[in-house]
Amino acid sequence: MMDMYVDCPGYEQNVWVGDAGITALVNMVNFGKGAFDAEYLRTIGLSMNDGLERFYRTGNPRYVAKKYLPCSCFPTYPEGGIPIWSYTYVMQVMDHYLYFGADEYIDDFVADIDLCLRRSIELTDDRGLLSVDGAWNLIEWADNDLDMCGEVTANNCMLAACFARASDFVSSLGMSERANEYAAYAEKYRVSVNKYCYDEKEGAYVDTVRDEYTYRHYLDVYAQKGRIPLKYDEYLAHSRISVQTNTFAVLYGCADGERRDNALKIVKTAVDKGGFVIGTPANVTADKSLYGAGRAVTIGTPFFLYYAIDCLIKCGEFDLAVKSVKRDWGVFLDDGFDTCLEGFRTRSGELARSASHAWGASPAVFLMRDILGIRPTKAGYGEFTVTPHLGDLKFAQGSVPTPYGPISVRCTKTDSGTDISVEAPDKCKYVR
């Protein structure tokens, strides 16, 4: 993979930060190359520093005013960035700490996360929602309602989770005052998401908020960009609900109660049904007949299926999660591939352009972390748990790398339950 995570070693050879989030987890859980991961993360963090941004956009007002997030792609560097990719970077920093512990860059990582989160606050509107003018508001390659501006629900759900995780992260480093500050912001974004991003009629979270407030802002941005805006009724008609947005609402802790149940039902229905197809927000029109009455935009790629399965696992839906892994990655095996593809088949039946795309390798995470059940609970596996979910398997064994050596686990079903055998380095405490 060269000297950084790249989306495809044979096709684009770009460092897409969103792709790298899952690729890095595969590394953390299976290979343990901490120095490789750290160098990558430090490079992305440097994209916010004085000097480097001018290499990409000399004199651009956004960069001069420092109203931008960590780089979403090298060397493309899309104007306005991809907010979810930047927040994937923030999540990866904290995953790095969890799996590898503190290293030489820990102070830099703390500073980089803080800078990203504080810039996000500056990019938040007076309703308490992130709204980045000119952003590439991509969740994945699917037919979501996403424009170049506006209050995107998924962005805000993920930002709330970044603040919440960052609170735990800095708290573990003894920074209690900052931890409290981050926790307060996490709650503010959760409140705003539930105040503005949920459609009571649909019983679901919308991709992008569309109302009179957002329309006025939309008109201003389109006038600045010299674009022809939609009329108000057409603008409203573009609203969509999707599996992606409702997955994030549950996975990142913004949904609770009946809203959580409704959102989870959308995720479960989509994963159970399968049949995922690639799309693009550019396909979204006011014609809702493309989706059917009340139908949610479905998953487009193996990339997002990771998040949907992770959401199911978080909610205890292990059987459905395993069903998807067997079925959807089994198709690749049935087609003769021993690599992970960029996408599922298109509507025309064609395969994705890249046959080696590690954003689709998430079963390598689920097998060790969730089915075998080995999870760190303190940095660098200082403490860890083993909670296997074998389903219809009678036996499983494997090992995960840690900074102190491998943890090996063997699980066997018996008439009375599951026998678990664990071998771990002295510095890794098995918490039963």
C-alpha positions in Angstrom: 0.0 0.0 0.0 2.9 2.4 -0.7 3.8 4.5 2.3 0.2 5.5 3.2 -3.3 4.0 3.0 -4.6 4.3 -0.5 -8.0 3.5 -1.8 -6.9 1.2 -4.6 -3.2 0.3 -5.3 -3.9 -0.3 -9.0 -6.6 2.2 -10.1 -6.7 5.6 -8.4 -3.8 5.3 -6.0 -5.3 8.2 -4.0 -5.3 8.7 -0.2 -9.0 9.0 0.4 -9.4 9.6 4.1 -12.8 8.0 4.4 -11.7 4.8 2.7 -8.7 4.7 5.1 -11.0 4.6 8.2 -12.0 1.0 7.5 -8.7 0.0 6.0 -6.9 1.2 9.2 -9.3 -0.9 11.3 -8.3 -3.9 9.3 -4.7 -3.1 10.1 -5.3 -2.5 13.8 -7.3 -5.7 14.4 -5.2 -8.0 12.2 -1.7 -6.7 11.5 -0.8 -4.2 14.3 1.3 -1.9 12.2 1.1 1.0 14.6 3.9 3.1 13.2 2.4 3.0 9.7 -0.9 4.1 11.0 0.6 6.9 13.1 2.6 8.4 10.2 -0.5 8.4 8.1 -2.6 10.2 10.8 0.1 12.8 11.4 0.2 13.6 7.7 -3.6 14.2 7.6 -3.3 16.3 10.7 -0.6 18.5 9.1 -3.1 19.4 6.4 -4.6 21.9 8.8 -1.3 23.6 9.7 -0.1 27.0 8.5 1.8 26.8 5.3 0.6 23.4 3.9 -2.9 24.6 3.0 -1.4 27.4 0.9 0.4 24.8 -1.2 -3.1 23.6 -2.3 -5.2 26.7 -2.4 -3.1 29.9 -2.5 -5.1 32.9 -1.4 -8.4 31.0 -1.2 -10.6 32.9 1.3 -11.7 29.6 3.0 -8.1 28.7 3.8 -7.0 32.2 4.7 -9.9 32.3 7.1 -9.0 28.8 8.3 -12.6 27.6 7.8 -11.7 24.2 6.6 -11.4 20.7 8.0 -8.6 18.1 7.7 -7.8 17.1 4.1 -10.2 14.6 2.7 -8.1 13.4 -0.1 -4.5 13.6 -1.3 -3.6 14.7 -3.9 -7.1 15.7 -5.2 -8.0 17.9 -2.2 -11.6 18.6 -3.1 -12.7 22.2 -2.5 -14.8 22.4 0.7 -13.7 19.0 1.8 -15.9 16.0 2.6 -16.9 16.5 6.3 -17.6 12.8 7.0 -14.1 11.9 5.7 -12.6 14.5 8.1 -14.5 13.1 11.0 -13.5 9.6 10.0 -9.9 10.8 10.5 -10.8 12.0 14.0 -12.4 8.6 14.8 -9.3 6.9 13.4 -7.0 8.9 15.7 -9.0 7.7 18.7 -9.1 4.1 17.4 -5.3 4.3 17.0 -5.0 5.3 20.7 -7.3 2.4 21.7 -5.4 -0.3 19.8 -1.9 1.0 20.0 -1.8 3.2 23.1 0.1 6.5 23.4 3.0 7.0 21.0 5.4 9.8 20.0 2.6 11.7 18.2 0.1 11.7 21.1 0.4 15.4 21.8 0.1 16.2 18.1 -3.0 14.0 17.8 -4.6 15.8 20.8 -3.9 19.2 19.2 -5.1 18.1 15.7 -8.4 16.7 17.0 -9.0 19.9 19.0 -8.3 22.1 16.0 -10.7 20.0 13.8 -13.5 20.2 16.4 -13.0 23.9 17.1 -13.2 24.6 13.4 -16.3 22.6 13.2 -17.8 24.8 15.9 -17.0 27.8 13.7 -18.8 26.2 10.8 -21.9 25.6 12.9 -25.0 27.8 12.2 -27.2 29.5 14.7 -29.5 26.5 15.0 -26.6 24.5 16.3 -25.9 22.4 13.2 -22.8 22.1 11.1 -23.3 23.7 7.7 -20.3 23.9 5.4 -20.8 26.0 2.3 -19.3 24.4 -0.8 -18.6 21.1 0.9 -18.8 17.8 -1.0 -21.4 16.3 1.3 -20.8 12.7 0.4 -21.8 9.8 2.7 -21.1 7.1 0.2 -21.9 6.4 -3.5 -25.7 6.2 -3.2 -28.7 8.3 -4.2 -28.8 10.5 -1.1 -30.2 14.0 -0.9 -26.9 15.9 -0.5 -26.1 19.3 -1.9 -23.1 21.6 -1.7 -24.5 23.4 1.3 -27.0 22.8 4.1 -27.6 21.0 7.3 -26.6 17.4 6.6 -27.9 15.1 9.3 -25.1 12.4 8.9 -22.4 15.1 9.2 -23.9 16.3 12.5 -24.5 12.8 13.9 -20.9 11.9 13.3 -19.7 15.3 14.7 -21.6 14.6 17.9 -20.0 11.2 18.2 -16.5 12.8 17.6 -17.1 15.2 20.5 -18.3 12.3 22.7 -15.4 10.0 21.9 -12.9 12.9 22.2 -14.3 13.6 25.6 -13.4 10.1 26.7 -10.1 10.3 24.9 -8.8 13.4 26.6 -10.3 12.3 29.9 -8.1 9.2 29.8 -5.1 11.6 29.4 -6.0 13.6 32.4 -7.6 16.6 30.6 -10.9 16.7 32.6 -11.8 20.3 31.8 -11.6 19.8 28.1 -13.4 16.5 28.4 -16.3 18.2 30.0 -16.3 20.9 27.3 -16.4 18.2 24.6 -19.2 16.3 26.3 -21.3 19.4 26.4 -20.8 20.0 22.7 -21.7 16.4 21.9 -25.0 16.9 23.7 -25.7 20.2 21.9 -25.3 18.6 18.5 -27.5 15.6 19.5 -30.2 18.0 20.7 -30.1 20.0 17.4 -30.2 16.8 15.3 -33.4 15.8 17.0 -34.9 19.2 16.9 -34.4 19.8 13.2 -33.4 16.6 11.4 -36.2 14.2 12.2 -39.3 14.0 10.0 -42.3 13.0 12.1 -44.4 12.2 9.1 -41.8 9.8 7.7 -40.8 8.6 11.1 -37.1 8.9 10.1 -34.1 11.2 10.0 -33.8 13.1 6.7 -30.6 13.3 4.7 -30.6 17.1 4.6 -32.9 19.5 6.4 -35.2 21.3 4.0 -37.3 24.2 5.3 -37.6 27.9 5.0 -34.5 28.6 7.1 -32.3 26.3 5.0 -33.9 27.6 1.7 -32.8 31.2 2.4 -29.3 30.0 3.0 -29.4 27.8 -0.1 -30.4 30.9 -2.2 -27.6 32.9 -0.8 -25.0 30.2 -1.5 -26.3 29.6 -5.0 -26.2 33.3 -5.8 -22.6 33.5 -4.6 -21.7 30.5 -6.8 -23.7 31.8 -9.8 -25.9 28.7 -9.9 -29.6 28.6 -10.8 -31.6 27.6 -7.7 -34.7 25.4 -7.4 -38.1 26.9 -6.7 -39.1 26.4 -3.1 -41.6 23.6 -3.8 -39.0 21.8 -5.9 -36.4 22.3 -3.2 -38.6 20.7 -0.6 -39.5 17.8 -2.9 -35.8 16.7 -3.1 -35.9 15.6 0.6 -34.9 12.0 1.1 -34.7 9.5 4.0 -32.0 6.9 3.7 -30.4 3.9 5.3 -27.2 5.8 5.6 -28.5 8.7 7.6 -30.6 6.6 9.9 -27.7 4.2 10.5 -25.6 7.1 11.7 -28.4 8.4 13.9 -28.4 5.1 15.8 -24.7 4.2 15.6 -23.6 7.5 16.8 -26.1 7.8 19.7 -28.3 10.6 18.4 -31.5 8.6 18.2 -33.2 7.2 21.3 -36.6 5.9 22.2 -39.2 5.5 19.4 -37.0 7.4 17.0 -34.2 4.9 17.6 -36.6 2.0 17.0 -37.8 3.6 13.7 -34.3 4.3 12.4 -33.1 0.8 13.4 -36.0 -0.8 11.6 -34.9 1.0 8.4 -31.4 -0.4 8.8 -32.5 -3.9 9.6 -34.9 -4.0 6.7 -32.3 -2.9 4.2 -29.6 -5.3 5.4 -32.0 -8.2 5.6 -33.2 -7.6 2.0 -29.8 -6.9 0.5 -29.6 -6.1 -3.2 -27.4 -3.0 -2.7 -26.6 -0.8 -5.8 -24.2 2.1 -6.3 -25.7 5.5 -6.9 -24.8 9.2 -6.6 -26.5 12.3 -5.1 -26.4 13.7 -8.6 -29.2 11.3 -9.4 -31.6 12.7 -6.8 -34.6 14.5 -8.4 -38.0 15.7 -7.2 -39.5 12.5 -8.6 -39.9 10.2 -5.6 -41.3 7.5 -7.8 -37.7 6.5 -8.3 -37.7 5.1 -4.8 -41.3 4.2 -4.2 -43.7 5.6 -1.6 -41.9 5.8 1.8 -38.9 3.8 0.6 -35.5 4.7 2.0 -32.4 5.2 -0.2 -30.5 2.0 0.2 -26.9 1.1 0.8 -24.6 1.5 -2.3 -21.2 0.0 -1.4 -19.3 -2.4 0.9 -17.9 0.7 2.5 -21.2 1.8 4.0 -22.3 -1.8 4.7 -19.5 -1.7 7.4 -21.4 1.0 9.3 -24.7 -0.7 8.9 -23.4 -4.0 10.2 -21.5 -2.1 13.0 -24.9 -0.5 13.9 -26.6 -3.9 14.0 -23.8 -5.3 16.2 -24.1 -2.4 18.6 -27.8 -3.1 18.9 -27.3 -6.8 19.5 -28.5 -8.0 16.0 -25.7 -10.4 15.6 -27.5 -13.0 13.5 -28.5 -10.4 10.9 -25.0 -9.0 10.9 -23.5 -12.5 10.2 -26.1 -13.2 7.6 -25.0 -10.1 5.7 -21.3 -10.9 5.9 -21.9 -14.5 4.6 -24.3 -13.4 1.8 -22.8 -10.1 0.6 -19.1 -11.0 0.7 -20.0 -14.6 -0.4 -21.1 -13.1 -3.7 -17.5 -11.9 -4.3 -16.2 -15.4 -3.6 -18.9 -16.9 -5.8 -17.7 -14.6 -8.6 -14.2 -15.9 -8.2 -12.6 -13.0 -6.3 -10.3 -13.4 -3.4 -10.0 -9.7 -2.9 -12.5 -7.1 -1.7 -14.2 -5.0 -4.4 -15.0 -1.3 -4.4 -18.7 -1.9 -4.9 -21.5 -4.3 -5.5 -22.9 -4.7 -9.0 -24.4 -1.7 -10.6 -28.0 -1.4 -11.9 -26.8 -2.6 -15.3 -25.1 -5.6 -13.7 -21.5 -4.4 -14.0 -19.0 -4.8 -11.3 -17.2 -1.9 -9.6 -14.0 -0.5 -11.3 -11.6 -1.6 -8.5 -11.2 -5.2 -7.6 -8.8 -4.4 -4.7 -10.4 -1.8 -2.4 -9.7 -2.3 1.3 -12.7 -0.1 2.3 -14.6 -3.3 1.6 -12.5 -5.6 3.9 -14.6 -5.1 7.0 -15.3 -8.8 7.6 -11.7 -8.9 8.7 -12.7 -6.6 11.5 -15.9 -8.3 12.4 -14.5 -11.8 12.6 -11.9 -10.9 15.3 -13.6 -8.0 17.1 -17.2 -9.2 17.2 -17.5 -12.9 16.3 -14.4 -14.1 18.2 -15.1 -11.1 20.4 -11.7 -9.6 21.3 -12.0 -5.9 22.2 -9.6 -3.5 23.9 -11.2 -1.5 26.7 -8.0 0.4 27.7 -5.4 1.9 25.4 -3.1 -0.6 23.7 -5.1 -3.6 25.1 -3.9 -2.7 28.6 -7.3 -4.2 29.4 -9.4 -6.3 27.1 -12.6 -8.4 27.0 -13.5 -11.5 25.1 -17.2 -11.8 24.3 -17.7 -14.2 21.5 -20.9 -14.4 19.3 -20.5 -17.6 17.5 -23.9 -17.9 16.0 -24.1 -21.3 14.3 -20.4 -21.8 14.6 -19.3 -24.6 16.9 -15.7 -23.5 17.2 -13.5 -20.4 16.5 -10.0 -19.4 17.2 -7.6 -16.5 16.3 -5.3 -13.9 17.6 -5.0 -10.1 17.5 -1.8 -8.1 17.6 -1.0 -5.8 20.5 2.0 -3.6 21.3 3.1 -6.3 23.8 2.5 -9.4 21.6 -0.5 -11.3 20.4 -3.6 -12.2 22.3 -4.8 -15.6 21.3 -8.4 -16.9 21.9 -10.0 -20.2 21.3 -13.8 -20.7 21.7 -15.6 -24.0 21.7 -19.4 -24.6 22.1 -20.4 -27.2 24.6 -23.7 -28.5 25.9 -23.4 -26.1 28.9 -22.2 -23.0 27.1 -19.0 -21.8 25.5 -15.5 -22.7 26.7 -13.1 -19.7 26.2 -9.3 -20.1 26.4 -7.2 -16.9 26.4 -3.5 -16.4 26.2 -2.2 -12.9 26.6 1.0 -10.9 27.3 1.6 -9.9 30.9 0.8 -6.3 30.2 -2.6 -7.1 28.7 -5.2 -7.7 31.5 -8.1 -10.0 30.5 -11.2 -8.6 32.1 -13.9 -11.3 32.5 
